[in-house]
Amino acid sequence: MDRLFELLFKYRPIVFEQGDLAFLASGRTRLWVLGAGLLGAAAVATYTAARGRASITERGVMAALRLLLLGVLVLCLLQPSLVISTVVPQQNFVGVLIDDSRSMGIPAADGRPRSAFVAEQLTPDQGALVQALAERFTLRFFRFSSNAGRIDGPGELTWDGTHTDLAGALDVAREELAGVPLSGLVMLTDGADNGSRPLTEALVPLQAAGVPVFTVGLGEETLRPDIELGRVELPRAVLEGSTLLVDVVVTQQGFGRRTVPLVVEDAERILAEDEVTLGPDGEPVVARVRFELQRTGPHSVRFTIPVQEGERVDRNNAREVHIEVLGERQKVLYFEGEPRFEVKFMRRAVEEDENVQLVVLQRTAESKFLRLDVDDADELAAGFPRSREELYRYRGLILGSVEASFFSHDQLQMVADFVSERGGGLLMLGGRSSFAEGGWSGTPVEQVLPVVLPDSPAGGGDFLAEVKVSPTPAGLAHPALQLVDDQQEGVAARWDALPAVTVVNPLARVRPGATSLLTARGTQAELPDGPQIVLAHQRYGRGKALALTIQDSWLWQMHADVPLEDQSHETLWQQLLRWLVDGVPQAVSATLEQEQVEPGESVRLVATVGDSSYIDVNDAEVVARITSPSGMVTEQPAEWSVERDGQYVASLSPSEEGEYEIEISASREGHVLGTHVSHLAVGPSDDEYFGAGRRTRTLERIADETGGRFYTPETVSSLPEDISVTGAGVTLQQELDLWDMPALFLAMLLFMGLEWGYRRMRGLV
């Protein structure tokens, strides 16, 4: 297309983009233009005044064509020109940035790697591109992958970088060449960008400095045939024995509709095996696998699809994800306002779970309570906790059938803060004193709940309906609701087989942002407000809130239609309580911004520090104790970030391959606030082989936002001349004539031919 444009208009499009239109005709010529206008008006008058066979419309068309012809002649007489700034040869610099990462070694369909273009075009005294650039500019070469730096030439490239940081490369080149007249930067890459910094941060300074970036995209946009494991989402930490339901995204080209195996394993054993039926070419599919992790400590879980025959890339068929399996016991407080069977059967369901401690506080009479599974005689001795320190000892809170008026206003606010500030999990159960029937409308807790409470109880508090529960699409995919180990049997079928239960709290709406997981319909008649919300959840502040609106889930264990060996009730409560406390933070916690790094690569450690009331602390002494794979122990202080209360940061640069243990401890005035242990995997990365097709959109964005252009190996020959007309660096002005463009000559021939053809068609010649 550019060649055709240049053929018609003498110059390439970039010349018109960079130049300014001007007319160089003298004053005398402008008088001639005025005369030509008068002649054109006279020509129109002769057509309109003429008598003969031609109609007014025909005379008007012929007059318009003649005026257009005269207009082209007038334009040529005005001597149109482009005024453009061009660089002065050999007085300006150009930075050449070359991608030195592993993805440059990926072969094309002809077997040649992407790096071959660099070797052919940029080798001194041989490459056509480097010679054309060197004739006009002084060149400075840079290599970049996970970091960037100056090199003397392409001969120093190794193509072994494990990441590509485009933003960092642009920053380094801009800073290195800040003191010289710079006409632009040339970036040769496939466009992969897996650096940690946003690209925008590097483009804005280039825009401000007026430095254009010319990108050369290497490689194919689509690699075919190829299979790639995409996103795999696992939590950072789970309780020992938790069942994980993991979605694995699989993309492919050239293997459409084929069935391939998917293997999940850790260092000790195969955790799961399944088959994935691939979709049409280019369409991702989601494979769902279920497995458990038993041993406490850090785990590296590997998801693999065996390499298929003919695949272009064999290093993107596996993903390794790191996860921490916790063996600590999580405490959940269950406060029940009246004796009922839910307490007994919930305790029975989780009594063998070594990682969940269900502490029960049941009101038996006015100011009298039954305490079960407490740690000592002082725990909950005064009833429901009256201070944040006492309540925040628990990671989860279950409220049974207990009226809101039982609590003081401070306690109600404390329950809301337990979720939003402490980050705990709250579950409210259905019952005659729960939700609106218990007077919870208008309390601080109402806003925490994922369901919308009516202003007043239905039927004056006498509502009762028998319902049949079924999961929503979101519920079918939720790990807490998987009642069967055999996925072939079907989760929906197991829920359909459970007996009906009852509700006394009619709730049909969830809050915006909340998710409904279980719903129900009446067995005798339809519910007045539509399907009943049975289980819903939402994130609230740092924590989560759940609503389970049925009052007798124990029927799923004791109903006559439930076989003795059926473990659905036990499985449901074990998984619900584990989900309730999943991700609940400690007073002192730490996260690593990357779960795996390479030796020598820095990683940012972010610690959050609070006191026993989870109030952020800014004056703590925070130290990271780092144990390397070889057993060497070092300590590194973390400093308050200033950006956020209670946040402390440290930068680590591990040098050994293997698993690092990082223990964060925080203290204030000699009092230990808490500790937290996390792990970091250090080893080589295969990130460069994922999404390895050319990222054309990224490269076009870099060029467009800085005033450069995007090229491919087929169009790069015009690059040196294009840089010359960008106007950056030391320049001089040129005037390029436009009056002799072939397009103007063709336009005159066209208008003359159209007039003659129109006359002939209408029989006027």
N, C-alpha and C positions, 0 to 999 in steps of 0.2 A: 504493500500500500504506500509506503514512504517513497518507493522508486517511482510509482505512478504520479504521486504528488510533485516530486521534483521534476519529472518530465514536463508536467503542465505548467508549473509555476516557477521554474528555474532553480529554486532552493528547497531544501528540506523543511519539514514542518517546524523544527526547533528554531530555525532562523526567523520564521514569522512569529513564533512565540516570544523570542527574546528581543526582536527588533521593534522599532516605532515607525509608523507610517508617516511619510512626509511628501510634499509636492514641491518640486524644485523649479517649476516653470517661472520665467521672468514676468514682469508686469506686462510687457508687450504680448506675451503669449496669453495672458489672462484676458486681454482685450479680444484676441482671436476666439477665445472660448465663448465670450459674450456674443460675438458675431455668429458663432456656430449655433448658439441657443436661439438667436433670432431667425436664422435659416430654418432651424427645426420647427419653430412656431409657424413660419411661412409654409413649410411643407405640410403641416397639419391643416392649415387653412386651405391650401389647394385641394387636399383630399375632400374636405367637407364641402367645399364650394363646387366641386366637379359635378358635371351632369353626365349621365350615361347609365350603363347597365348595373353598375355596382351599387349595392344598398349602403345605408348609413353604417351598419355593423361591419360590412366588408371594408369600407373605407377606414373605419376606426381601427380594425386589426392591422391593416397595412401601414397606417400612420404610426401605430405603436411600435411595430417592428422596425420602421425606419428611425424612429426616435431612439430606440435601443441601440441601433447601429451607430447613430451619431453620438450617443452617450459613451460608447466604447472609444470612439475616436477622440472625444473630448478628454476622456481619462488618460489616453496615451499622450495627448498634447500637454497635459498638466505635469508630465514627467514624474509619475509616482516612484518613490524609492523607499527602501528600508534603511533606517539609521540604526546601526547596531554596534555594540562595543565588542571588540575582539581582543584576545590576549596578545600581549607582545611576546613573540617567540623567545624562549630560553630565559625569560625574566620572571617566571612563575613556577610554583611547585604544585605537584599533584601527588597525593598519598595513595598508594596502591595497597589495599587491605586484602589478604588472602586467607581464606578459611583453611585452617590446619587441623581440622578434626577428623575423626574416623569415618564419618559419613562420606567424606570426599573419596574414600576408597571403594565405595559401592559401585559395582560395574553397571554400565548401561546395557541395552539389549545386544549391542555388538561386542560386549565383553570388555570394553575399555573403561577404566575408572574415570570418575569426574575430575580427578587430579590431572588426567592426561591433557586436558585443555590448558591448564596452567603451565605445564611443562612445554607445550607446543607454542603457546602465544607469548609467554613471558620470559623464556630463556634468552639471556642477552645475546645479541648478534645473530639470533636465529628467529625469534618470535616476531611475527608481523605486527602484533598489537603493541608490544613493548617498543619496537623500533619507531612506530608511528607516534607514540606518546613521547618518546625521548627526543624526537625532532622538534617538538614544540615546548616541552616542559622539562624541569628538573624533577626526577622521580625519587620518592622515598617509599621503601617497602615496609610493610608490617605483616606479621603473622598474628592470627588470633584463634583461640579455641575457648578454654575456660578462662584464660587470661590473654593479654595481648602485649606485643613488644616489637621494637624495631629489628629488622634483619637487613643484611646486605643484598639479598636477592632470593629468588625462589629455590635456589639450591639448598638453603638451610631448612626447608620444610620437611617435616617427618610424617605428617598425616596420622598422628596418633592421639590427638586431643580427645578427651572423653566428654566434653561439653562444648557448646557454642554460645558465647555471650556477645551478641551483636552490639548491645548498648555499651558494654565495656570497651569493645574494639573501637567504636566511634569516638568515645571519650578520649582514649589514649592517643589516637591519631590527631584529634583536634588539639589536644594539649601540646603534643610534640611539635606541631606545625603552627602554633599560635603566633610565633614571631616572624614568620616569613609570608610573602605574598602567595596566597593559596587560591588556586583556581578551582579546586574541587577534590573530592575523594572518590576513588574507584573501589568498589567492594565486590570481590569475586567469591561467591558462596552459593550453597544450595538453599539458604534462607532458614535453616533450622535454628530455632532460638530457644534454648533451654537454660538460659542464664536466670539469675534471681532478680535482676533489676528490670523494671518496665522500660520498654523501648522509648517511650515518650520522653523520659528524663534525658536521653541522649540526643533526641531530635530537636528539642527546643533550643539549646545553645547553638546548634548548627544553623537553625533558622535565623536566630538573632545575629549571628556572625556573617550570614549570607554565603555560607559554604554549601554548594550543592553536592549531593551524593549520587553517583552513577552506579547502579547495581547491575551486576552481571549474574544471572541465574543459571546455575549449572545443574545438570541432572534432569531426569524426567519428573513430571508432576505426579504420575501414577506408576508405581512399580507393579509389574504384572508378569507372571503370577506370583502371589505372595500372600501369606497369612500373618496377621499381627494380633497379639494379645494387647488390647487397649487397657482401659481403666479397670483397676481392681481395688475396691474400697473395703478396707478392714479397719476396725477401731484400733486405736493405739494400744489399748489394754482391755483385757477381759478377765472375768473370774475363771478360775480353774474349773474345767468340766462344762463350761458354757457351750451351747450349740451355736455355731456360726452358720448363717445362711448368706452366702457371698455371691454377688452378681459379677460376672466376668464378661467384659465387652470384647467380642471377637470381630475383627474386620478382615476382609479378604478381597483379592482381585484374582480372577482366573480359576477359582475353586468353587464357584456357585453351586449350591444344592448338594455339595458333598458332605458326608458325615465323617467327622474326625474325632479322635479321643482327646479328652482333657484329663490330666493327671494333677492331683494336688498332693504335695508331700512336704515334710520337713526333714531335718537332718536324721531322724530316727526311723520314720516309716512313711508309707503311703497313707494319706489321710482320706482321700476320696478319689474315685474314678468315675467318669461319666462320658457320654458321647454328645457331641454338639453337631446339630444339623445346620450347616451354613446357609445363609440366605442368598438372594441374587447378588451378582457381582457388584461390589461397592457398597452394599447395604450391611451395616453392622447388626449382629445378633447378640442377645444377652443370654449367657449360660449361667444357670443357678446351681451352685454346689453347696452341699451341707456337710459339715465335719465338726469334730470336737478337738480341743487341745487340752491335754491332761497335765503334763508336767509344768510346774511353775518356772518362771524365769523367761528370758527372751527367746523368741522363736523366729526363725526365718522360714516363711511358708512360700513354697515355689509352685506356681501354676504353669503348666507346660502343655503345649500341643506339639507332638512330634513333627519334625521337619518333613514336609511333603516333597515328593519328587518334583524337581524343576523350580523350586522356590528361589526367588532372586536374592532374598536376605534370609539367613538362617539364625540371626541373633535376636530376632524380635518375636520369637515363638514362646518365650518364657518371661514371666514376671516374678520377681521376688519381693515379698512384702514382709515387713518386720512388725512383730506384735509382742506385747508383754502379757504373760499369763500370771495373774495375781493369785496368791494362795491365802491372802489375808481374809479374815472374817468380817463381813459387812453387817452392821447392825441396822435393823428396821424396827421402828416403834409402831405397834398396832394398838390404837386406842379405840375401844369399843364401848358404846354407851349403855349397852344392855346385854344380858346373856342371850346368845343365839349360837346356832350350829356352825356358823362361818368360822368362828374362832377355833373350834375343835378340828375341823377338817383342813383349815389352812395350816395349822400347826403340824398336823399329820403329814401334809403334802411336802413340807420342807424340813422335817425333822432329821432326815438323813443327808441333807445338804450341808457339808462342812464349811461352806463359804458364805452362808446366809444365816444370821442369827435373828430370829423373829422374837422380839421382846413384846409381850402382851400386857397391856394395862386395861382391865375390864372393870367398868363401874358395876358394882353389885347392889349398892344402896346409896342413899344420900351421904356423900363424903366418905364412902367406903369403896375400896378397889381391890381387885385380885391382880397380883403381879406374877407373871410367868416368865421363866428363862432370863431373869435379871442376873447381872454379874455379882452383885453383893446386896446386902440388906439395905443399903442407903439409896440404891437406885430406885427412882420414882416413889420414894417413901411418902412424899407429900402429894402424890397424884401427878397429873399432867405437868410437864415442866413449866416453871414460871420465869426462867431466865434463858437467854440465848445460849449461854455456855452449856446449859444442861440439854437443851433441845438439839444443839448443833453437834452433839456427840454422835447423833444418829445420821445415817446417810439417806434413809428413806422414812417416810411417815405415812401411815395408813389411818384414815379417819373412817370409822364405821358409822353405825346409826347413833349419832350423838348430836344434839341440838346446838346451834351456835350460841345460844344464851348461856350455855354452861361455861363458856370461856369469857375471860375479861377482854376488854378492847385491846390491851397490850398483848395478850396471848394471841388474839386473832391476827394482829399485825405481825407478831413474831412468826406465826405459821406462814403468812405471805412472804416474809423476809427469808424464811427457811428455804424457799424455792428461789426467789429472785437474787438474794445476796449470798446465801451459803451455797447455793447450787444443788440443793437436795431434790429428791424425787417425792412428790405428793400424790397419793392415790385416795380418792374418796369413793366409798362403796355405797350402793343403794340401800335404802332402809327408810323406815317411817319417820326418822328424825334426820334424814340426810337431804342435801340439796335444798330446794325451795320449801319442802315439807318440814325441814329442820330449821327454817328461818335463816338460811345462809345468804339469801338475797340482801344486797346492800352492805355486806361485810367486806373487809379487805380481801378475804379469801375468795369471794365471788369472782374477782377479776383474774385470779390465778387459774380457775377451773376452765377446762377446754369446752364446756357446754354452756349454752345460754339458759339461765334460770328464769322461769316465769315470775311475774311480780307476786303472785299468790298461789298457794297450793291448789292443784286440780281437785275438784269435788270436795273442797273443804278438808282435804287430807285423807279421804276415804277411797282414793283410787287404787285399784288392783287389777292387773291384767296378766294373763298367761301368754307367754311369747315363745317363739321359736327363733333361735339365734343363728345367724349366718355371717361369715366374714365378707367385708367389702373387698374390692380389688387390691386396695392397699393392705388390708388385713391378710389376704392370701400370701402376700410377699413378706409379711413381717415375721422376724425370727421368733418373737414371743408367742405367736399363735400357731406354730408348727406342731401339731399334736401327733404326727406320725413320723417315723424314721424313714419309711419307704415312700419316696416321692411318687412312685407309680400308683400307689393306692389313692392319693389325692387328699389334700388338706380339706377341700370343700366337702368331700364325701364324709369325712370323719365328723366335721361340725354338723352336717345334716343328720347324722345318726344320733346325736346327743338329744336327750329328752328336753321337753319344754321347761322353762323356769318362769319366775314371776317378777314383776316390777311394780313398785308403788310410787315411783318418781317418773311421771311422764315427761321425757325430754326428747325433743325432735330436731334440735338445732345445735350446731357447733359454732364456736367463735371463728371469725376470720383468721386464717392461718393455722387453725387446728385441723387435725386429721381424724376421721372416723374409721375405726378398724373393725368393729362389730356392730351390726344393726339387727333388729328383730321386727317381726310382724305378729300381730295377735293370732292366737290359735282359734278363738271363738268368733271374733269380729275384728275388723280393722280398728287400729288405734285412732283416737279422734284427731290427732295432729300429724298423722303420717307415721312412717317407720320410726321405731324407738331407737335412739342412740344407746348402744350397750357398752361399747368401749371406745373412748376417744382420748387423744393426747395432744399436747402442744408444748413448745418451748416457752419458758417464761423467765426472763432474766438469765441467770446462769444455770437454772435447773429446768425441770420438766414437771408437768402436772398431768395426771390421768384421772379419768372418771369411768368407773365400772358400775353401771346403774342397776344391775340385777341384785336381788337381795338373798338369793339362795343358790349360789353356784355349787354348794355341796350336793345338790341333786344329781349333778353329773358324776358323782361318786356313789351315791346311795339309792338312786332310783332303781326300781325293779327291772327296768329294761336295760340297765347297764351291766354287762358281764363283770364278774369278780376280777378278772384279769385286766380289765380296761383301766389304763393309767392316765386317761385324758385329764382328769381333774388335777392329779398330782403334777403332771407335766406342765399344765397351764400355769399353775401357781408358782412352780419352780422358775419357769421362764419369765413370768410377769415380775416376780420380785427381783430377779437378776437384772432385768431390764430397768426396773425402778431405780436401782442403785448404780447402773452403768454410767460411767463418766462423771460421777459426783466427785468434785475436787476435794482435796485436803486443804488444811489451812496453809500449808506450804506445798507448792507443786511446781514442777518444772517441765518444760517442753523444749524439744529441739526442733528448729525450723526445717531440718531435713533428717529423715530417719536413716539415710545412708550417705556417706561421703567417701571420697577417695583419699588416700594418704597425702597429707600436706594441704588438703583443702580445708578452709575454715568453715565453721558452722556456728550459728548464733544460738546460745542457750538463753531462754527467757524463763525466769522464775517469778512466781506470784507469791507474795508473803502477806499473811494476815495473822491476827491474834486468835484467841480461842472463840471470839465472837465474829470472826471472819471480817474484821475491820482492817482495811489495808494499812500496812505499816511501812513507813518510809525511812525510818532510822535504824533498821536492823543491820546486823552483821551477817552477810550471806557468803558462804564459801562453798565452792564446788570441789569435791574430793574425787579425783579422776583415777581410775584403775585401768591400766592398759592391758592388752591381752597377755603380755609377758609378766604381769604382776607388778609393774612399777607404778607407784602411787605419787601423784602430784596434787597440789592444792592451788586453786585459783579463785581469787575473790570475784564476786559479782557486784556491780555498782547499780545504784538506783538510776533508772532510765530518765527520770524527771518528766518524761512525757505522760506517764500514767502512775497513779498512786499504787504503791505496793508492787511495782514491777521492777525487777532487777535483771540485768543482762550481763553476759560474759561471752567472749569469743574463744572457741576452742579450735586447735589445729592438730588433730591426731596424726601421728606419723606411722604407726604400725597397722598392718592389716589384721582384722579380727573384731572381736566384740569388746567394746569399752563399757565399763560400769561408771556411772556418774551419780554421786550422792550429793544432793544439795542439802545443806543444813543452815538454818536461820536462827539467830538468837538476838535478844535485846536485853541489855543490862544484866548479862549473865544468865538470863532465863531462856531456855531452849523453846522456840516457837514451834518447831517441827522439822522433819526431814522428808526427803523424797528421793527415790532411786529410779533412775531411767538408764536406758542402754542405747548405745550408738554403734551401728555396724559400719566398719571401714573396709573398703575393698573396691576393686575396679567396677566401673559402671558401663552398662550397655545402652545408655539413654540415646546415644547418637543413632542407633539403629531403629528407633521407634519414630513413626511419622517421618520416614526418611525420604519421602518424595519432595520435590522442589516446592518451596513455599513462595509461590509467585506473588500472592497478595501481600505478604510481608515485605518483599523486596520492592514491589510497586509503591507501597505506602512510604517506605523510606525515601524513594526517589521523588514521589509527588510532594511530600511535605517539606522537602529541602530544596526543591527546584531543579532536581536532576532528572534522569530518565532511566528506564529499565531496559535491559538488553538480554538477549540470549546469545549463545555462540554463533547463531546464524546471522544476527543483526549487529554484532559488536564491532564490525569493521568501521562503522561511522562514529564510534565513540570518541576518538581523538579530535576530530573536527567539531563534534558537538560541544566538547569541553571548551573549545576555543571561542565559542560565541555565547558563553553563559554570562560574561561580564564580571566575573570574579577575578581578583588579583590586579595586576598592572595591565591596563587596557588602553586601546585607542579606538576612535570612532571611524566607522566606514559607512559609505553610502552605496547601497546596492540597487541598481536600476531594476525597475519592475515593468517599464513601458513595453519592453520587448518580450514579455512572457508569452510562450506559445498559447497559453490559455486565452489571451486577449485576441490574438490572430484567429484562433478557432472560433471565438465568440462572434467576431465580425463575419466570418464565413457562414456561421450558423444563422445569424439574423438575415443575411442576404439570401441564403438558400431558402429560409422559411418564407420570406416574402415572395420570392419567385414561385416556390411550390404552392403557396396559398393562392396566388393569382392563377396559376395553371389549374388547380383543383376547382376553382370557382369559375373557370372559363373566361378569365379577364385578360388573357394573352393570346 
